[in-house]
Amino acid sequence: MKVKKIKIGIKSVKSVLEDFAISAEAIEKGEKVKSEKAIYFESIAGFRKALTVKRLELLHTIKEKHPKSINELARFAGRDIKSIATDVKILESLDLIDMKKTEGGCNKSMPTVEYAKIGLEIAV
């Protein structure tokens, strides 16, 4: 299995903009800039709002049970389809799950998790 590396961290908007300015300056000078897949939140509260216990449980359920659709994921999780669909959309926007079209042309998508763990980095 391919391992997806995603860094999750807490950074102020000012810090993110400073990092962006440094990268932009390096690119302008023709220097190579290391590409990094990362998700940063402005606060622990923002992190906790995005990655709730229910959403982390969904990641685990997807990883372990390999649901073939959102409906099947809702059945596995014992939750209603509307809340599952909302959580899946948020997790997909954070790039923590991939939605793969299923065969059969029914416009169904299968949620997948392509990693075994998530690393969290918090500056103090």
C-alpha positions, 0 to 999 in steps of 0.5 A: 500500500502506498503511504500518504504523508500529510503533515498537520499542524497549528500555525498562525496566519502570519506564519503561513504568509511568512512561509509563503513569502519565503517560498515565493522569493526562492522561486523568483530566484530560480531556486528549488522549493521543497513540496510538502503536503500539509494542512495547517490550522490557526488554533487547536480549536480549529483543528478540533472542529475539523477533525472531530472524534466522529470524523477520525472514527470514519477514517478508521472505519474506511481504512478497516472495512473498505466501504463500497459507497457512502451508504455502506459507510453510513451502515458500517458507522451506524450513522445517518447518511446526511451527517456521513456525507457532510463528514466525508466532504470535509475529510475529502476537502482536507485531502484525508480521504480519496473518493474513487468512482465505482464501476457501473456508472451509477455515479457512486463513489467509494471513500478510500484511506491510503495511509496508516497514520496521521502525524500532528505537529504543534509549535510551542 
